[in-house]
Amino acid sequence: MTFFISALTLAMALLFFEAALQKARDLPGFISTLQQLRFPPFAAKNIALAVVFLEVAASSSLIFAPASVLSPGIVVMLSTAFAVAALIAISQQQDIYCHCFGAAGNARLGSAQLWALPLWWGAALLSWSQSQKVPLTAAAIEFAAVSLILAAAAVLRAFGPWRQARGDRLSAREMYVWLRS
């Protein structure tokens, strides 16, 4: 059971860290989502920055301080906020892209966030109830593992555009030869 809970905790940390990185990378997209939820532009920008900060804090606390009440608190708060955003989108009867994972996230706010809410709560509370104080060296190794997984995922995502760009370069070389003659 301990291995399962450790894996669950690291998976949550990984998801929050990836979501924070992607939102920070495409902050205007996430701000646009908040504005579609009827937040004024100034508030939307501040809320977007706060969500990115809280997602990094959730990830960090899950790795470095899983026994702290802060860990499930942030997870419960963020998941509840996402569910409320889904309720707002449903009540407005609009398709609002959530930008949950920045520009890569093309899901819409709606029932998925509502269904995920009890799962997030359960995972956060299970992780917290079974966690113990983690030595700093073990936490550093876990953080390195999460970072390496995210880096590997980024490399895999970049492979498709790299192949496309390579094809474009080869095509341009052929066209250049043809145009010169």
Secondary structure, 3 states (H helix, E strand, C coil): CHHHHHHHHHHHHHHHHHHHHHHHHCHHHHHHHHHHCCCCHHHHHHHHHHHHHHHHHHHHHHHHCCCCCHHHHHHHHHHHHHHHHHHHHHHHCCCCECCCCHHHCCCECCHHHHHHHHHHHHHHHHHHHHCCCCCHHHHHHHHHHHHHHHHHHHHHHHHHHHHHHHHHHHHHHHHHHHHHC
